[in-house]
Amino acid sequence: MSTAALRRRITENLTAYGMLCAALVCFAVFSWYPIVRGVLLSFQQVNFVTAPDWVGLENFRRLLADPLFWTAWRNTALFTGLALVFGFALPFAVAVLLNELRHGRAYFRLVVYLPVMLPPVVVALLWKWFYDPGPGLFNTALHAVGLPGLSWLDSSGTAMISLVLVSTWANMGSATLIYLAALQTIPGDLYEAAELDGAGLWRRLWHVTVPRTRFALLVMLLLQIVATMQVFTEPYVMTGGGPEDSTVTVLLLLYKYAFVYNDFGTASALSLLLFAVLGVFSFLYMRATRRAES
């Protein structure tokens, strides 16, 4: 190899490693260091006024002794369950309907996806006006047909389901398009054969559509569990965790520990517990995708 070629190769390698080092530095500063720092904070008493004091597992004991901790987990599990009932089945049903359309398919895709393009806070404020017990859209519609209005966000019986409806409407577009992409990979010959055998709509759906989209359904199920367990915007903007702590979620409690109670150590301990729970579902997601690739 000539000297010029060797010099050129060394220059190219140094440039490549230099760019790689820049990316690694960004990850280290903005991703890895906060993770390591958060783990350390969970074992310390920190208020950023005095020096950190190592307290071991005291933050975790304080969490487990707090009744609101268990309430937040129950509320988060309830939100996740309700969100899966609506946010998992409804986008799939909408995707099936869009896949059957012969005209205006692009227009309806845009309509379904449009809420995803709105900022989450804007969506929460918009729906908060919809739920307003006075001039709100929903109660106005109920009064127009002679029905009494509801305390959508002011009642512990309806507040959680109201937040779930907001989340479902705001995030349904992405899931619908993913399901629609999976549906379009199904060969049309399978549906034609099922029709020749006398299969109706429901039998074609159950014996052709669902088996052929099983992997997409599984992946979306795991991703939606991970996403819904991190719900924060809707309860923070719309209810503040009320009424009667019925909409306090884990992330909202974490926020209160850190920025309301100034207890960053306990907040970090709670984030570490949430990280462990979500890590289980992330592991299942990786196993599912790896098995599909193999």
Phi, psi and omega in degrees: 000133182288163180296320180295318179294320178296317180296321179294319180294319179297319179297316180296318179294318179296321178296316180296315180292328177295316177295321179296318179297323178298317178294320180295323178295318179298316178296319182295319184283318188258350180236301187290316180298314177301325179294310180297318179297321179296320177297317179295320180297331181293344178252014182232158170263113189229132171227005178060018173248312175255172181293145179300142181241122182288122183239004178067235183268011183299322179297321179291323177295320178296321178298311184294336179273352181272117179301331181292335178299312180289326176298318180296320179292321177296317179295320179295318177295321178295315178299316180298316179297314180293322180295327177288324179299315182270311188282348178261316183280320184296313178299325179293319178296318179295321179297320178297318179295316179297324180292335180273347182291145176254338181225147176071021183295318180296321180297314182290329173299316179297317180298318181291323184276344186305316180300334180295331183281350178277141176299142183303322180293322178297317178300315181296317179292323178297312180289333175297324175290322176303321184275356183305128183292345179266268183273014183299152184298315186293314179292327176298319178293321178294318178296327182295332179257014175082018179256150179288151178286164181243151174271078190305307184257355184259003180238134179294342179279337183241349186296315184293314180295330177294319178293323179296320178297321178297311181298320180296314180297321185286330188247002184292330186299316182296313180297322180297316180293324177294316177297321181296320177297321178293321180295326183284353175272353180282125180298137179294338180298328181294318179292321179296319178295321179294322178293321178296330178278001178088015180285132176277188183300311184293321179292322176295321179295317186282324186262346180242305187293307184297312178299324183283343179246019185300318181294316178298321179295317180295314180298316180294326177298312180294318180295322180289327175297314179298319183289315185288334177287350177254025182295133181216314189300311185299307179292328181292315184279322192265326184233340184066017181098348180269185353282145178057039178060022183283347179236019175287118178257174183297315180293324178293320176295320177301315178300317181294319177301317186282312192250353174254313180269351183055036178250081186287333178294313178293323177298319178293323178296318178295320179295327179291321177295317178296321177300319180294318180295314180292332178297328178296313180291327176295322177296317177297322178297316180295322177296319181295316181290323179293321178294324179291324181289329180279000000 
